[in-house]
Amino acid sequence: MQVWRETSRGHRHIAVLLAGLSMAVTIFNVAVAGEFVDMQLVIAADVSTSMDAEEKALQQRGFVEAFRRPEIIEAIAAGRHGRIAVTYVEWGGDGQRRLVIPWTLIANEMDSWMFSLKLEVSLPAKIHRGTSISAILSYADYLIRSSGYEATRSLVNISGDGVNNKGRDVMPVRAGVLARGITINALAVVYGGLLGDEGEVISPENLLAYFRSEVIGGPDAFAEPVAAPEEYSPAIYRKLLREISNMSEIAAIGDKARHR
């Protein structure tokens, strides 16, 4: 499958054609009421105006590459049900969002590659009106509650390079999400000219501390920092593998307990 990688204009055309095929395949991957999955995952990618075009492209490329990694595909297959449901949404200010890929079932290598191709051919949006972490958490909560899946775990994977500066306060929204058993993890972009809600400069250490204290939460929650542009792909890969492998470890523990 390495031939699918985009290395020329011709390969780009192949990717577009395969993405079209993936849309047809996805018809068979829509949620069936009550269908069990090991995890339902909302990937919420920050594309607010504080993220420049290069950063948004690197972020998207990181997720594209991650879903093609054999370690990710093997971790998905190792779960009790051997499948997860994933959706990808871009976000910015209060109520400003774009659903890039609706809920998609990933159960094997083909599914995972198809998901990555659909993402690859979508140009990242430029969403204005500030940064509303509270709004995207509320929307992610809605997506999970209305997915149609029965999941062992539900998780929001949110990226961001600044603090909440639009919409509702984060803490009450976060508390409502966590109360429904949903875990919130963060990909914290902690380099560059980081600004707070009043225009003050935030240090990388303080921004990471903000994500850890006011954004993430739930079982095994963590924030994965991106400390430089070249760190997007490695950080996204580590984060996804940790999230999905945790799911597999839980399944393994349960299997051992049943056989005692």
C-alpha positions as CSV (number, residue, x, y, z in Angstrom):
1,M,0.0,0.0,0.0
2,Q,3.0,2.3,0.0
3,V,2.2,3.2,-3.6
4,W,-0.8,5.1,-2.3
5,R,1.4,7.8,-0.8
6,E,1.3,11.1,-2.6
7,T,4.7,11.7,-4.2
8,S,3.5,13.3,-7.5
9,R,0.5,14.8,-9.2
10,G,-0.3,11.4,-10.6
11,H,-0.4,9.9,-7.1
12,R,-2.6,12.8,-6.0
13,H,-5.1,11.8,-8.7
14,I,-5.0,8.2,-7.5
15,A,-5.6,9.4,-3.9
16,V,-8.7,11.3,-5.2
17,L,-10.1,8.3,-7.0
18,L,-9.5,6.1,-4.0
19,A,-11.1,8.7,-1.7
20,G,-14.2,8.5,-3.9
21,L,-14.2,4.7,-3.5
22,S,-13.9,5.2,0.2
23,M,-17.1,7.2,0.2
24,A,-18.8,4.3,-1.4
25,V,-17.3,1.8,1.1
26,T,-18.4,4.0,4.0
27,I,-22.0,3.4,3.1
28,F,-21.6,0.0,4.5
29,N,-19.8,1.4,7.6
30,V,-22.7,3.6,8.9
31,A,-23.7,3.0,12.5
32,V,-26.1,0.2,13.3
33,A,-28.2,1.0,16.4
34,G,-26.6,-0.7,19.3
35,E,-23.6,-1.9,17.4
36,F,-20.6,-2.5,19.7
37,V,-17.2,-1.0,19.2
38,D,-14.2,-0.8,21.5
39,M,-14.0,3.0,21.3
40,Q,-15.8,5.9,19.7
41,L,-13.2,8.7,19.1
42,V,-13.9,12.3,18.2
43,I,-10.8,13.9,16.6
44,A,-11.2,17.7,17.1
45,A,-8.6,19.5,15.1
46,D,-7.9,23.2,15.8
47,V,-8.0,25.3,12.6
48,S,-8.6,28.7,14.2
49,T,-6.8,31.7,12.9
50,S,-4.0,31.3,15.4
51,M,-2.9,28.2,13.4
52,D,-1.2,29.1,10.2
53,A,-1.5,27.1,6.9
54,E,1.7,25.1,7.5
55,E,0.6,24.1,11.0
56,K,-2.8,23.0,9.9
57,A,-1.3,21.0,7.0
58,L,1.2,19.3,9.4
59,Q,-1.5,18.5,11.9
60,Q,-3.7,16.9,9.2
61,R,-0.7,15.0,7.7
62,G,0.0,13.7,11.2
63,F,-3.4,12.1,11.4
64,V,-3.3,10.8,7.8
65,E,0.0,9.1,8.4
66,A,-1.0,7.7,11.8
67,F,-4.0,5.8,10.4
68,R,-1.6,4.1,7.9
69,R,0.8,2.9,10.6
70,P,0.6,-0.9,11.1
71,E,1.0,-0.4,14.9
72,I,-2.2,1.6,14.9
73,I,-4.1,-0.9,12.8
74,E,-2.8,-3.8,14.9
75,A,-3.9,-2.0,18.1
76,I,-7.4,-1.5,16.8
77,A,-7.6,-5.2,15.9
78,A,-6.4,-6.2,19.3
79,G,-9.5,-4.8,21.0
80,R,-12.2,-7.0,22.3
81,H,-14.5,-6.2,19.4
82,G,-11.7,-5.5,17.0
83,R,-13.2,-2.2,15.7
84,I,-13.5,1.5,16.6
85,A,-15.6,4.3,15.4
86,V,-13.9,7.6,14.4
87,T,-15.1,11.1,13.3
88,Y,-13.0,14.1,12.4
89,V,-14.1,17.7,13.0
90,E,-12.3,21.0,12.6
91,W,-13.1,23.8,14.9
92,G,-12.4,27.4,15.9
93,G,-14.6,30.0,17.5
94,D,-17.9,29.7,19.3
95,G,-20.2,27.5,17.1
96,Q,-17.6,27.6,14.3
97,R,-16.9,24.0,13.2
98,R,-16.8,21.8,10.1
99,L,-17.5,18.0,10.2
100,V,-14.8,16.7,7.8
101,I,-15.5,12.9,8.2
102,P,-18.7,11.6,9.8
103,W,-18.7,8.5,12.0
104,T,-16.7,5.8,10.3
105,L,-16.1,2.2,11.4
106,I,-12.5,1.1,11.3
107,A,-12.0,-2.7,11.7
108,N,-9.1,-3.5,9.4
109,E,-6.3,-2.1,7.3
110,M,-8.6,-1.2,4.4
111,D,-10.9,0.8,6.6
112,S,-8.0,2.6,8.2
113,W,-6.5,3.6,4.9
114,M,-9.8,4.7,3.5
115,F,-10.3,7.0,6.5
116,S,-6.8,8.4,5.9
117,L,-7.5,9.0,2.2
118,K,-10.7,10.9,2.8
119,L,-8.9,13.1,5.3
120,E,-5.9,13.6,2.9
121,V,-8.0,15.0,0.1
122,S,-9.8,17.5,2.3
123,L,-8.1,21.0,2.6
124,P,-8.0,22.2,6.2
125,A,-10.5,25.0,6.8
126,K,-9.7,28.5,8.2
127,I,-12.2,29.1,11.0
128,H,-12.4,32.5,12.5
129,R,-13.9,34.1,15.7
130,G,-11.3,33.0,18.3
131,T,-10.8,29.8,20.1
132,S,-13.8,28.1,21.9
133,I,-12.7,24.9,23.6
134,S,-16.0,24.9,25.4
135,A,-18.0,24.9,22.1
136,I,-16.0,22.0,20.6
137,L,-16.3,19.9,23.7
138,S,-20.0,20.5,23.7
139,Y,-20.2,19.5,20.1
140,A,-18.0,16.4,20.6
141,D,-20.3,15.4,23.4
142,Y,-23.3,15.6,21.1
143,L,-21.5,13.6,18.4
144,I,-20.8,10.8,20.9
145,R,-24.3,10.7,22.3
146,S,-25.9,10.6,18.8
147,S,-23.4,8.2,17.2
148,G,-25.6,5.1,17.4
149,Y,-22.8,2.9,18.7
150,E,-22.4,1.1,22.0
151,A,-18.8,1.8,23.0
152,T,-16.6,0.4,25.7
153,R,-14.8,3.8,25.8
154,S,-15.7,7.2,24.5
155,L,-12.9,9.7,23.9
156,V,-12.4,13.3,22.6
157,N,-9.0,13.9,21.1
158,I,-8.7,17.7,21.0
159,S,-5.8,19.7,19.6
160,G,-5.2,23.4,20.4
161,D,-2.6,26.1,20.6
162,G,-4.3,28.5,23.0
163,V,-6.8,28.9,25.8
164,N,-10.5,29.2,25.6
165,N,-11.4,32.8,24.7
166,K,-14.9,32.6,23.2
167,G,-18.2,31.1,24.3
168,R,-18.9,29.5,27.6
169,D,-16.4,28.8,30.4
170,V,-14.7,25.5,29.8
171,M,-15.0,24.1,33.3
172,P,-18.8,23.5,33.5
173,V,-18.9,22.1,29.9
174,R,-15.9,19.9,30.7
175,A,-17.6,18.7,33.9
176,G,-20.8,17.7,31.9
177,V,-18.7,15.7,29.4
178,L,-16.8,13.9,32.1
179,A,-20.0,13.1,34.0
180,R,-21.1,11.0,31.0
181,G,-18.0,8.9,31.2
182,I,-16.2,10.5,28.2
183,T,-12.4,10.9,28.4
184,I,-10.9,14.1,27.1
185,N,-7.3,14.0,25.9
186,A,-5.3,16.9,24.3
187,L,-2.7,17.5,21.7
188,A,-1.2,20.7,23.1
189,V,0.6,22.9,20.5
190,V,3.0,24.6,22.8
191,Y,5.4,26.5,20.6
192,G,5.4,29.9,18.8
193,G,3.7,33.2,19.8
194,L,1.1,31.8,22.2
195,L,-1.5,34.3,23.4
196,G,-4.0,34.2,26.3
197,D,-7.6,35.4,26.3
198,E,-6.4,38.9,27.1
199,G,-3.6,39.1,24.6
200,E,-0.9,38.2,27.1
201,V,2.0,35.8,26.0
202,I,1.7,32.3,27.5
203,S,4.8,30.2,28.0
204,P,4.8,26.7,26.6
205,E,5.0,25.3,30.2
206,N,1.9,27.3,31.2
207,L,-0.1,26.4,28.2
208,L,0.6,22.7,28.8
209,A,-0.4,23.2,32.4
210,Y,-3.6,24.8,31.3
211,F,-4.6,21.8,29.1
212,R,-3.7,19.5,31.9
213,S,-5.7,21.3,34.6
214,E,-8.7,22.7,32.7
215,V,-9.2,20.7,29.5
216,I,-8.3,17.0,29.8
217,G,-10.1,14.6,32.2
218,G,-11.5,11.2,32.6
219,P,-9.9,7.7,33.0
220,D,-6.2,7.8,31.9
221,A,-6.5,11.3,30.4
222,F,-3.3,12.9,29.2
223,A,-2.0,15.9,27.2
224,E,0.6,15.2,24.5
225,P,2.7,18.3,23.7
226,V,3.8,19.4,20.2
227,A,7.0,21.4,20.9
228,A,8.0,22.1,17.3
229,P,6.6,21.9,13.8
230,E,8.4,18.7,13.1
231,E,6.9,17.1,16.2
232,Y,3.3,16.9,14.8
233,S,3.5,13.5,13.2
234,P,5.4,11.8,16.0
235,A,3.2,13.3,18.7
236,I,0.0,12.4,16.9
237,Y,1.2,8.9,16.4
238,R,2.2,8.5,20.1
239,K,-1.1,9.9,21.2
240,L,-3.3,7.7,19.1
241,L,-1.3,4.6,19.8
242,R,-1.5,5.3,23.6
243,E,-5.2,5.8,23.4
244,I,-5.9,2.7,21.3
245,S,-3.4,0.5,23.1
246,N,-5.0,1.4,26.4
247,M,-8.2,0.1,25.0
248,S,-6.5,-3.2,24.0
249,E,-4.9,-3.5,27.4
250,I,-8.3,-3.1,29.1
251,A,-9.6,-5.9,26.9
252,A,-6.7,-8.2,27.7
253,I,-7.2,-7.6,31.5
254,G,-10.8,-8.5,31.1
255,D,-10.1,-11.7,29.2
256,K,-7.6,-12.8,31.8
257,A,-10.1,-12.2,34.6
258,R,-12.8,-14.3,32.8
259,H,-10.4,-17.2,32.5
260,R,-9.3,-17.4,36.1
